[in-house]
Structures are given as structure tokens and as C-alpha cells.
Amino acid sequence: MSAREYPKVWSRFERIVEDRRTLKFEIEDIPASMWSTAVEFMLGNYIREDEYRVLLSSIIRQKMSIACFLAEGDGTGRTLVAVNMCLPQEKGRFVGHSPPKTKAGLLSLRMFAEAMKVTAIYDKYDVNAYLMGTGLSVAPEYRRLGIAIELLSARKNLSKELGFRATGGIFTGAKAQISAEKAGMECLYQIPYKKFGKQCNIKFHTDTVELKIFGAKLE
């Protein structure tokens, strides 16, 4: 694969908020200068397990993760408002990393390992690898603005530029699943959490009915 522009701005969009202000956003590859900031953002808003810092840092160094920034004032200042961590996923290969030490971390790893046994994305799109989302989070004060949808849409273009023919991943929460649908991804696999919990010996405490795997074929 030839060298690509990095970091690259994938999209720009605006949103009018309740106080009638117009906010301007950019979705961009996460520049190296923001890697640590993005990792801390995910630890604070998404996974809340400090031991995952090494794993997240390893993922972000692959230069396949994207973020949404709010342009402030004259555009010279920027605020990180959302992150979508991504990495390549190959058929039959689980992404290995040091086992977590906490109970919550171990349960998370067990859930992920069980879900990754599902081959729906490979089978549906006839691929041996795809760009997988490993975590998407929007800062609480910027939710309900469709930012997750914009990130998922931008990820399709990033995936194509990286040479993948598909992108997808596990969507555990109802809001994330709705965002995936609105971004034009299709649900390829779904399983009730009660049944899935029996498979991986985890009792899930969630209002979401089903765990779902979404994917998108890239033309």
C-alpha cells in the first residue's frame, strides 16, 4: 500500500445547539501530538479501566483511529469531543494483549473474545480482514448531535483508503446500534444478552436487549 496523507481531515460538519450557536466540527485522523490525549479521553469516557492504557496506546500508534474535533473561535483552537479507535482484524486471529488484572477487565476481555468468534463480517463480504472499531465514545456534553454517525461514516472512507473492503465491529449498546444503522451499516449478527451471557459465563447488567455486530461493504 502506498503512503497516504496523515493526518487527514475526512469530513467537516456543523450543528446548531440549543442556545442557537452554530458549532463547527472536523473528523480527522488522530495526529501523533494528540495520541496521549485521545487515550486518556477513552479511559475517562469509555472503558474506565486504567490497565487498558497500554492496549489503547498500541492501537492508536497504528494510525487507523479517528477523532472529532470542535473548532473554537477563529478555528485556531480545537477541542477533542469524540474518538473512534480502530485496528485491522484478521479471520481466525484474536488480537492478543496482556490479560487485565481487574474483574471488570477480565469480563470485558472474555466478552470480546467470545463475540470475535462470530465470522459474519468475513462470510457476508467474502474478506479475510477488515477495519474493526474497538471503541467509540463521544464526550457527554456533545452527545445527541449525531457525532457518532459522522465518525462511522468517515471510517468507511478511511477503511477504503487503507485498502480494506469492509469495516465493522461489535456494538454493545442500543444508542451505538442506532448510530450504526443511521451510518448505513447493516446488522449481520445479533444475540440476546441473556443467551450470550450463558455462552461466555457473564451476567450482563444492561437495558440493551441484544448484542449486535454491524458491518459495511466498501465499494
N, C-alpha and C positions, 0 to 999 in steps of 0.2 A: 504494500500500500504506500502510495506517495505521501510526502509530508503534507500536512494540512495547516491551514491558518489556525493559530491558537494563541490566546483565547479569541473566540469568535462570537459576535453577537448574533443570536439566532432569531430573535424577534423583539419588537417593541410594541407596547400597547398602553392604553390609558383607561383609567377608571374614575368615574365621578362618585365621590363618597358622600356620606350623609350631610356634611356641612357644606356641600356643593363645591368643594375643592376638586380639581382635576389632578389626579396623581399619574405620573408617568413612570412606567416600568420597562426594564430591559431583561431579557433572558440571555444568558451568556455562559460560555464555558467558565468554570471557576478558575480564575488566574492563580498562579503559584503564590502570589502575595496574600491571597485570601484562603489558602488551604486550611490553615490552623483555625481561622475564624469560622469557616464552614463546618469543620469537625466539631468545634465547641457548640455551634448552633444545633447540630444534630443531637449531641449529647444532652443539651438543655431542653430540646423540644420534641425529640422523637424517641430515643431509646433509653435515656436516663440510666445507663449502666457505664460507669467510668472505665471499666476494663475494656470496653469496646473502642477506646480511643486508638489503640494500635491498629485494629482492623479497619476502622474508618479512614485512618491516615494512609493505610496501604491502598485502599480503594481509590481515594481521591488522587493519589500520585499517578494513577493510570491515565489521567486526563480525559476521562469519559463521563464525568459528572457535570451537571449544570446547575445554575442558580438564577434566582430572580432578584434583581436589584431595584430599589426605588431611587430615582434620580431626584436630588434635592436642590431646591432653589434654582440657580443658574445651570445646574447639571454637573457642576464640578465635584459635588459630594454625593456619595451613594450609601444606601443602607441595605444590608442583606436582609431579605424578607422571606426567602424560601430556598430550599435545597432539594435536589433530586440526585442521590448517589446512584451510580451505575457501574456495572462491570460486565465483562464478557462471561457468558455461561455456556459451557460445552456439554453435550449429551454424555451422560454417564460419568461426569466428573463433578463431584461436590467441592465447592470452594472451601478448602481447609484453612483453619486458623486455630490458634491456641484456645483450648476449652475455657469457657467462662468459669469464674470461681463462685459466683453467687447463684442462689436457687433460681432467681428470675432469669439470669443469663443462660443457665443450663436449659431451662424450659424453652426459652426463645430459640436456642440452637436446635433443640430436639424438634420443635415445631417446623422450623425452616428445613431441616434435613428430611423430614417426612414429606413435606409439601414438594420438595425438589425431586422426589421420586416420580412425580407425575410428568409424563412425556408429551402432554397435549400440544405444547407450542412446537416442538420438533416434528410431531406427527402431522399436525394441521398444515404447517408451512413447508414441510419437507426440507428442514435445515438441520445442521449438526451443531450450530452455535447461534446465539442471539445476544443482543444487548439487554441485560436484565436490570431492572430497577431494584436497588437494595434498600431503599428508604426514601420517602418523600415527606417533607414537613414544611408547613407554612407557619410563620410567626402568628400567634393568636390574634393580634391586632390587625392583621391583613387577611384574615380568613373571610370566606363568603364573597370574595371578589373574582372568583374563577381563576386564581393564580395556578392552582394545581392542574387545571385543564390546559392552561397555556404551557406549563412545563412539560406535560406529557406529549402535547402536540409538537413542541420543539424537539423533544427527544427522538421523535421519528426522523426528523431531518438530520440530527446528529448521527443516529444509527446508520442511515444511508451513507453519509459521508465517511463513516468508519468502515464501510464495506459489508455491513450486516444486511440480511434480507428480512429480518424480523426483530421486533422488540417486544418485551412483555415482562410479566412478573407476578408475584403473589400480592393480592390486595386483601388485607385482613379486615378493614373497617368499612362500614356502609357508605360513608361520605367519600372515601377513596374509590370505592367501586362505582359510585355515581360519576365521579370525575373521569374515571377511565372510559365509561360509556360515552360521556359527552365529548371526550377527546377522540372518539372514533375507534376505540379499541373494542374487541369482541371477547365475550366471556367464553373461554374454551373448556373450563372445568369448574365445577362448584360442588361443595360438600358441606352438609350441616355441621356446625361446630361440635354438636353433641357426638355425631358419628366420628368426626375427625379426632376429637379428643380421646375416643376409645382406641383409635389406631396408634396414637403417639403417647398414650397414657398421661394426658394432661386434662385438667378440669378448667375449661375456659370460662372466664367471667366477662362476658361481653353481651351487649344488646344486639349485635350483628348476628343475623341468622346463619349465614354461610360464609365460609372462606372461599374466595374465588381466584382463579388465575385468568388474567386477561392477556391478550396478545394483539399484535398488529403486523400484517404483512406489508413489507415496504416495496413499492413498485419502482 
